[in-house]
Amino acid sequence: MTLQATLFSFVNRWECDENDHLNVQFYFSRFEEADRQFRLTSGLSETLVGARRVRHVRYHEELRTGDLITVHSCIAFDGPHMLTVVHELRNAGTGALAATALDGYEPSANSAKTLRQRFKDFQCAMIAEATPRGIPTGPSGLRATLAGLTAKGAEICYRGTVLPRDIGIDGKADDRYALSCCTDGVAHVWQRTPMNLAYLNENGYGRVAVEMKLTWATPLKTGDTVVVATGFTGVNAKMFTMRHHLFESRTGRLAATLDVVALTMDLSTRAAVDLPAEAHQSISKMLID
């Protein structure tokens, strides 16, 4: 069975960030809508497969103002989860693959045969480009506490409130809201490294994410106040990883984690550049894992 067309969209100027490309929170909002449409078409529901455990996104090519977007979706039983929904987001003007998302579910092992039969018209082979690279596939950081993280060196980079506009059709804060909290705060995380704003501006570089994994732990509702605490989890020659932890701040309840693979991009060539040696050393000393 071919991939199902689940979204037709467009990049608005107001959705682009300081790097002049579509901000990651709006990739997540496109995948969220595509998922709703796929569920409607296929009959997939939490009653059958349980709640989504993770949404794992890889970014393959930039999208700029005015670009056309399509998303196609399917179920890959050969994916990294017992049941994996794959979303393929393309630049409809060029056909280029711009991003992929894997939605991971872990239904009962004895239901596998039944699910394969039930969703036989919506199956496809796993898309190689969507395979996780820099982040493990399963949920992560779900036992973290704010006190424990700060003791390890994580720092708060964002505070905010869940507003009515942040709520999805299920009455809970949606993926875009979680991403917006983290993307609004992440510049303060970079500022802790030698790759601070002055360094980026002097060299004509930008901050870029190439892979992300969102894991919801507990829901957020209108009026909840939130705080994001972030720590570094790894570093190599060109990339480093971090984990954002989104807490409901009144009770300290963990709401979600967002794992990120980040790099520095030359804004003229739009290519990744090596991290300076001092950044590698600095981040290595601040790892929380």
N, C-alpha and C positions, 0 to 999 in steps of 0.2 A: 504493500500500500504506500502511496506517495505521502509526503508531508501534507498536513492540512493547513490551508491559508487561514490564519487567525488574527491578523492585524494589517491594516493599511493606514499609514500615518505619515508624518511630515515633521522636519526639525524646525521649530520656531526660534527666532533670534533670541527671545528671552530665556530659552532653555540652555543657551550656551554659556560657558564659563570664561574665566580669564585667559584660557588657552585657545579661545575661539572655536571650541568644539562642544558637542552635546555633553552636558554634565551627566555623571554616572547615575544620579538619582532618577533621571528621565529614561535611561535605558531600563531601569528596574520598573518604572511605571508602565513602559511599553510591554515588558514581559508579564506584568501583572494583568493587564487587559487581555493580552493574548491568551493567558492561562484561563481567564474567565470564559472566553469564547471557546477554547478547546474543551473545557469541562462541559459546556452547554452542548457542543457537538457530539462528544464522545460518551457522555454520561458518567465521567469520572467524578467521584465524590469522596469525602472523608469517611462516609459510612462504609465504603468499599475498601479503601486503602489506608485509612488513618490520616492524621494531619501531616502536612509537608514538614520534613525534618530540616532540609536546607534548600536554599537556592544558590547555585554555584555559577557565577558569570565570568566569562572570559571576553576580553575586548580585543578585536582583531584589526580593526581599521577605524579611523576617525570618521565621525559624521559631522558635517558643518551645516550652517544655516541654509535652509532651502532644500536640503537633501530629502529624497523620498524614502520612506521606510516600509518594509513588509516584514512580517513574522510568519513563519511556518512551524508547526508543532506536530509531535508524534510521541508515541511511547516506545522506549527502547528497553526491552527485557535483557539485553546484553550490556546495559550500562553499569555504572559503578554501584547503583543501589538495587534493591530487590525489584523495585519498579521505578524507572527513571522517565520523566517527561522531558523531552528535549525541545527547546525553542531555538530557532535559527533566525537571527535578525540580519537582514540584508539592506544594502543601499539599492533601492529599486531602480535608480537611474543607471547604475553601472553594473549591478548584479553582484558586487563584491560583498563578501561576508564581513559584517561589521561587528557582530557580537553573538555569543551563544550562551544559553542558560540551561542548566540541569536542575530540575526539581526532583529531590530525592524523597522517596517514600519507602517505608519498611512494613508492608502488610504481613500477615501471618504466612509463614513458610508453606503451610499446607494449602494456601489459597492460590499458589502460583499458577498451577495448571488451569484453574477456573478463570483467573484473571487473563491469562493468555488467550483463552477462548473468547471471553467476553469482549476483549479489546482487539481482536484479530484484524479488524478493519482499520485500526489506527496505529498499527505497529510499523516500525522501521528499524534499520540497523543503527547502532550507535554512531554518531557523527564524530570522526576522529578529532576534528578541530575543537570539539567541546570538552574533550578529556581534560580533567584537572591536571595542572602542571606544578604550580608552586604552593598549593594549599591542600592538605589532606581532605578526603571526601566527606567524612562524617562530621556531626556536630562537635563544636569545640568551645571550651571556656565556660561551660554552663554551671560549673560549681564555684565560679569566681564570686568574691565579695569585694565591695569597694575598699574596705579596710585592708584586706589581703593584697589587693592590687597595688594600692599606694605604698604599702610596706615593701613591695618588690621593685618599686620605682615607676610604676604607671602614674600618669598625671591627668587631672581633669582638663579637658579641652573645650567643653561645651556645656551649657545649661539652657533649658528652655521649657516650654509648656506645650502640651498637645492641644491644638485648637480644632474646632469643628471641621475646618477644611482639610485636616490631616486624617480624617476617619474614612475608612473604606465602607463598602456596602454591607460588610459583616459587623459593623459597629465598633471595629477596632482600628487602631492606627495602622496604616498600610506600609508596604515596603519602602515607598518613596520617602515617607516621613523618617523612617529609621536611617535611610541613606542621607537625607538632608541634614540630620543632626551631625552625622559623622563627617560629611563633606564640608559643612560650615566650620567644624572644629579642627579639621586635619591640618590646616595651615599652621596652627599653633603647635602641632606635633612636629612638623618639619622644622619649625623655629628652634626646637631643642637640639637640632643637629647643625653641623657646619654648613648645610645646604639651606641656610635661612633666606629670608626675602632679599636681603642685600646681595647675597651670593647669586641667587637666581636672576635678579635684575641685571647685575653686572655682566653676567655671561649670556643673557638671552635665553635662559632655560625656563622650563615649566614643570610643575608637579603632575605626574600622570599615574593612574592605576591601570594595571593590565589584567588583573584577576581579583575576584571578590567572592566571598561566601557568606551569605546572611543566614543566621540561625536564630529563630524566635524561641524564647524560653517561656515567657508569659505575656499576655496581651496588655496593650496600653489603651486607655479610653480618654475621651475629652476631659480636659481639666487636670490630667496627671502632669506633674512636673518631672522633668528628666535631667539626668546628668550623664555625660560620656567621659569615661576614663580609658586612656589609651596607653598601651605599652608596645615596645618593639619585640618581635619574636624571631627574627633572623636577618642575616645580611650576607650578600656576596658581592662580586665585582661590580655588577650593574644594577642590582635590585636589592630591596630590603622588604621585610614583611612586618606588619603590625596588626594588632587586634584591638578594635574598639569595643568597649563594653557599655551598653546602654542600660542605665538603671532608672527605675522610678525612684525619685529622690526622697520622697517623704518616708518611705519604709525601707529603702535600700534594696528593693526587690529587683533582681536581674530581669530585664525584658528581652534583650537580644545581644548577640555578638556579631561583629562584622570583621572577618579576616580579609586582609588586603595585601596584594603584592604591588609595590610601588617602584617607580623609577623616575629618573630625570630625563626630560626630553629637550633637545635643541629645537627652539621654536622656529628657526629658519629652515632647517633640514627635515624637521618633524621625525627625527631619529633619536633613539636612546643613546645616552652617553655614559661613560664609566663614572662611578661614584668617586669623589676624591678620596685619597687614602685616609685622610683625617676623619672623613665621615664613616668609613668602615670601622675604624678604631673606636670612634665615639659611640656608634650604635651598638657595637659588640659589648661595650661596658654597661649598656642599659637594658639588656634583654631581660624579659620577665619570665620566659619559659625555661 
